[in-house]
Amino acid sequence: MKKRNISPTLSLIILSLILVFTSCKNEAKKTTNKEVAKTAYANDVIPFFDHWKLILGDGSNAGIINNFENKDYFYTTNDGTTNWVVFKSPNGGDTHGTSNNTRTELAQTKKWYPKTANDKLTATLKVMNVSATGDARVAASHSVVVGQIHSADKHENEPLKIFYKKFPGHTKGSVFWHYEINTAGDDNSGRWDYSTAVWGNDFSIVGTEANTSPEEPKEGIELGEAFSYEIEVKNGIMTLKFMSDGHETKTFTKNLIKSEYTTTADIPEQTKNLFVPIGQDGVEREEAYTGEGCFFKLGCYNQTNGKSPEVNKNWCSGAETHDGDIIKQYADGNYAEVWFKTGSISVSDNAVSNEGYFTKND
């Protein structure tokens, strides 16, 4: 058989084509790998997002957020071993509803009624940042709410808020929970919270001067230290359980359908010191939250804002907001950030649509 000689030019062309083809395959493989990495959405980490709408730190309602991320406020990350869902909100920016504070927070799409409830929320999280600035004499400064029960009706008050709070210069922060009275009558201006410590101090422990922190809590939780909570409401009784490695497990109960604060004589000493001096001295209706639709919230509800403490010495922190510029706020620590690893929700059969709450507040 006669051999065919391949010219050097043709050999060069064939070799070039092989190299181009191989390079394209490698590039395609790299691109594919990058695309796979990007598909780690929040619902891949915690598969319960059909039950929630997400309010972002710019005040907008992102709705039900399967296969969703927003790099400013809501995304996933990995700490080297585990995937987490990140919720982030600045000190200043557009807010949702009538609140003074920004939030990146899930709000349940259904509401349930405490008297007939059999509903439960669990979560494991770690707080990664609280505001670097804020008046230390203001009880809400340097704190973030990581879980709630909220009323969708009448005053829209909150029978539960779970806080984390850490002062600048401290290694350990405090975890505590609040019950807000469901104020009797049509005027809600007299409402107040009662705070209960879990690990560390309660809400009422503040600094003596604007830039002077109180004593550091001995049994507190550090930034980046994981803890878990369980919230169950059944037949009118709210049961709370808090757990963290190396800390005592704590359990609390609170009746949501029968008030213990129906007269001025029932107002606790903590409230007399914190809220009564600023005119928040109401009493609660006898049946508390009976007959009101309630729903869970979970995420990062930043409690530090830029409003002057002269407006309200408990809730207005006078913190740095850079006029709402989130890039500047994130750069110098004026934001809250919370990471969630696990979560679950159990919704009772008698729960109904919560759409009215979103219509009213969006």
Solvent accessible surface area in square Angstrom, and as a share of the most:
residue,aa,sasa,rsa
1,M,236,1.05
2,K,185,0.78
3,K,181,0.77
4,R,222,0.81
5,N,148,0.76
6,I,107,0.54
7,S,56,0.36
8,P,116,0.73
9,T,91,0.53
10,L,84,0.42
11,S,52,0.34
12,L,116,0.58
13,I,89,0.45
14,I,76,0.39
15,L,97,0.48
16,S,51,0.33
17,L,115,0.57
18,I,96,0.49
19,L,112,0.56
20,V,89,0.51
21,F,132,0.55
22,T,65,0.38
23,S,57,0.37
24,C,77,0.46
25,K,120,0.51
26,N,73,0.38
27,E,93,0.42
28,A,57,0.44
29,K,130,0.55
30,K,118,0.50
31,T,66,0.38
32,T,72,0.42
33,N,93,0.48
34,K,140,0.59
35,E,98,0.44
36,V,97,0.56
37,A,75,0.58
38,K,151,0.64
39,T,75,0.44
40,A,38,0.29
41,Y,55,0.21
42,A,1,0.01
43,N,28,0.14
44,D,88,0.45
45,V,30,0.17
46,I,4,0.02
47,P,117,0.74
48,F,15,0.06
49,F,3,0.01
50,D,98,0.51
51,H,72,0.32
52,W,0,0.00
53,K,35,0.15
54,L,0,0.00
55,I,2,0.01
56,L,10,0.05
57,G,1,0.01
58,D,59,0.30
59,G,18,0.17
60,S,49,0.32
61,N,45,0.23
62,A,37,0.29
63,G,17,0.16
64,I,92,0.47
65,I,2,0.01
66,N,61,0.31
67,N,101,0.52
68,F,57,0.24
69,E,68,0.31
70,N,41,0.21
71,K,139,0.59
72,D,66,0.34
73,Y,16,0.06
74,F,0,0.00
75,Y,39,0.15
76,T,26,0.15
77,T,41,0.24
78,N,80,0.41
79,D,63,0.33
80,G,67,0.64
81,T,126,0.73
82,T,43,0.25
83,N,68,0.35
84,W,10,0.03
85,V,0,0.00
86,V,1,0.00
87,F,2,0.01
88,K,27,0.11
89,S,0,0.00
90,P,0,0.00
91,N,2,0.01
92,G,11,0.10
93,G,39,0.38
94,D,101,0.52
95,T,46,0.27
96,H,6,0.03
97,G,37,0.36
98,T,140,0.81
99,S,24,0.15
100,N,69,0.35
101,N,12,0.06
102,T,1,0.01
103,R,15,0.05
104,T,0,0.00
105,E,1,0.01
106,L,0,0.00
107,A,1,0.00
108,Q,1,0.00
109,T,31,0.18
110,K,93,0.39
111,K,33,0.14
112,W,0,0.00
113,Y,65,0.25
114,P,0,0.00
115,K,118,0.50
116,T,82,0.48
117,A,1,0.01
118,N,78,0.40
119,D,0,0.00
120,K,68,0.29
121,L,0,0.00
122,T,31,0.18
123,A,3,0.02
124,T,25,0.14
125,L,0,0.00
126,K,21,0.09
127,V,2,0.01
128,M,61,0.27
129,N,29,0.15
130,V,11,0.06
131,S,4,0.02
132,A,53,0.41
133,T,51,0.29
134,G,17,0.16
135,D,17,0.09
136,A,4,0.03
137,R,120,0.44
138,V,2,0.01
139,A,1,0.01
140,A,0,0.00
141,S,0,0.00
142,H,3,0.01
143,S,1,0.01
144,V,0,0.00
145,V,0,0.00
146,V,0,0.00
147,G,0,0.00
148,Q,0,0.00
149,I,0,0.00
150,H,14,0.06
151,S,0,0.00
152,A,5,0.04
153,D,39,0.20
154,K,110,0.47
155,H,32,0.14
156,E,34,0.15
157,N,3,0.02
158,E,24,0.11
159,P,0,0.00
160,L,0,0.00
161,K,9,0.04
162,I,0,0.00
163,F,0,0.00
164,Y,1,0.00
165,K,8,0.04
166,K,25,0.10
167,F,13,0.05
168,P,63,0.40
169,G,83,0.80
170,H,26,0.11
171,T,81,0.47
172,K,66,0.28
173,G,1,0.01
174,S,8,0.05
175,V,0,0.00
176,F,0,0.00
177,W,15,0.05
178,H,0,0.00
179,Y,2,0.01
180,E,10,0.05
181,I,0,0.00
182,N,0,0.00
183,T,5,0.03
184,A,39,0.30
185,G,45,0.44
186,D,133,0.69
187,D,96,0.50
188,N,27,0.14
189,S,75,0.48
190,G,10,0.10
191,R,93,0.34
192,W,1,0.00
193,D,4,0.02
194,Y,69,0.26
195,S,3,0.02
196,T,33,0.19
197,A,38,0.30
198,V,4,0.03
199,W,7,0.02
200,G,25,0.24
201,N,42,0.21
202,D,29,0.15
203,F,1,0.00
204,S,33,0.21
205,I,70,0.35
206,V,47,0.27
207,G,5,0.05
208,T,111,0.65
209,E,100,0.45
210,A,32,0.25
211,N,149,0.77
212,T,61,0.36
213,S,39,0.25
214,P,25,0.16
215,E,133,0.60
216,E,59,0.27
217,P,12,0.08
218,K,153,0.65
219,E,118,0.53
220,G,1,0.01
221,I,1,0.00
222,E,69,0.31
223,L,63,0.31
224,G,31,0.30
225,E,48,0.22
226,A,39,0.30
227,F,3,0.01
228,S,24,0.16
229,Y,1,0.00
230,E,48,0.22
231,I,0,0.00
232,E,59,0.26
233,V,0,0.00
234,K,98,0.42
235,N,101,0.52
236,G,0,0.00
237,I,68,0.35
238,M,1,0.00
239,T,45,0.26
240,L,1,0.00
241,K,75,0.32
242,F,1,0.00
243,M,50,0.22
244,S,14,0.09
245,D,140,0.72
246,G,86,0.83
247,H,42,0.19
248,E,123,0.55
249,T,65,0.38
250,K,53,0.23
251,T,82,0.48
252,F,43,0.18
253,T,92,0.54
254,K,19,0.08
255,N,52,0.27
256,L,0,0.00
257,I,39,0.20
258,K,143,0.61
259,S,16,0.10
260,E,97,0.44
261,Y,18,0.07
262,T,45,0.26
263,T,69,0.40
264,T,96,0.56
265,A,91,0.71
266,D,55,0.28
267,I,13,0.06
268,P,29,0.18
269,E,114,0.51
270,Q,29,0.13
271,T,0,0.00
272,K,90,0.38
273,N,95,0.49
274,L,17,0.08
275,F,1,0.00
276,V,53,0.31
277,P,85,0.54
278,I,60,0.31
279,G,49,0.47
280,Q,21,0.09
281,D,70,0.36
282,G,14,0.13
283,V,39,0.23
284,E,2,0.01
285,R,64,0.23
286,E,129,0.58
287,E,97,0.44
288,A,0,0.00
289,Y,0,0.00
290,T,22,0.13
291,G,56,0.54
292,E,9,0.04
293,G,0,0.00
294,C,0,0.00
295,F,0,0.00
296,F,0,0.00
297,K,2,0.01
298,L,2,0.01
299,G,0,0.00
300,C,0,0.00
301,Y,16,0.06
302,N,1,0.00
303,Q,4,0.02
304,T,1,0.00
305,N,4,0.02
306,G,36,0.34
307,K,96,0.41
308,S,50,0.32
309,P,37,0.23
310,E,169,0.76
311,V,104,0.60
312,N,33,0.17
313,K,87,0.37
314,N,2,0.01
315,W,45,0.16
316,C,2,0.01
317,S,0,0.00
318,G,41,0.39
319,A,10,0.08
320,E,72,0.32
321,T,28,0.16
322,H,53,0.24
323,D,150,0.78
324,G,29,0.28
325,D,55,0.28
326,I,33,0.17
327,I,138,0.70
328,K,113,0.48
329,Q,0,0.00
330,Y,42,0.16
331,A,87,0.67
332,D,69,0.36
333,G,15,0.15
334,N,3,0.02
335,Y,31,0.12
336,A,0,0.00
337,E,19,0.09
338,V,0,0.00
339,W,35,0.12
340,F,0,0.00
341,K,69,0.29
342,T,68,0.40
343,G,17,0.16
344,S,54,0.35
345,I,25,0.13
346,S,59,0.38
347,V,40,0.23
348,S,18,0.12
349,D,156,0.81
350,N,62,0.32
351,A,11,0.09
352,V,68,0.39
353,S,76,0.49
354,N,1,0.00
355,E,85,0.38
356,G,52,0.50
357,Y,10,0.04
358,F,2,0.01
359,T,107,0.62
360,K,124,0.52
361,N,20,0.10
362,D,101,0.52
